Amino acid sequence: MDFFEKLSNTLSSTGKDIAKKTKDISDTSKLNSQINKEQDNINKLYSQIGKTYFEKYAEQDNSDLKPLCDNIKAAQKNIANYQDQIKSIKGITSCPKCGKDIPYGAAFCNFCGNQIATQAPVSEPVKEETNSSENKAE
């Protein structure tokens, strides 16, 4: 009987140890998660500080930050160019009044009703090719 009591006590003690370690791991995971959330919050705030600085002082000649501000401006121009290319591929343009995407060639904006100035078709070099092929045929 003594053997079974020792076995029971050992199992009970081991179970308590496992439960404590499991709780410790769970608590540690929760604290690490909170640390990561706070770090993410700090990074967002740093980003917001940088954006605020850029918006207020990008045009000032600050020797340390001017090159970085110029790089941001260049990246913004690249993004605008890429967005225009995407719109061209999709066959859309932006309304000059509200800025919403509308089909290319639309007479009116679907969102604000603004009349869109019709764009003259771009002259194509096909006529030149036709002329040169006519000259070859003659």
Sequence and secondary structure as in RCSB ss.txt:
>XXXX:A:sequence
MDFFEKLSNTLSSTGKDIAKKTKDISDTSKLNSQINKEQDNINKLYSQIGKTYFEKYAEQDNSDLKPLCDNIKAA
QKNIANYQDQIKSIKGITSCPKCGKDIPYGAAFCNFCGNQIATQAPVSEPVKEETNSSENKAE
>XXXX:A:secstr
 HHHHHHHHHHHHHHHHHHHHHHHHHHHHHHHHHHHHHHHHHHHHHHHHHHHHHHHHTTS  TTTHHHHHHHHHH
HHHHHHHHHHHHHHHTEEE TTT  EEETT SB TTT  B         THHHHHHHHHHHH 
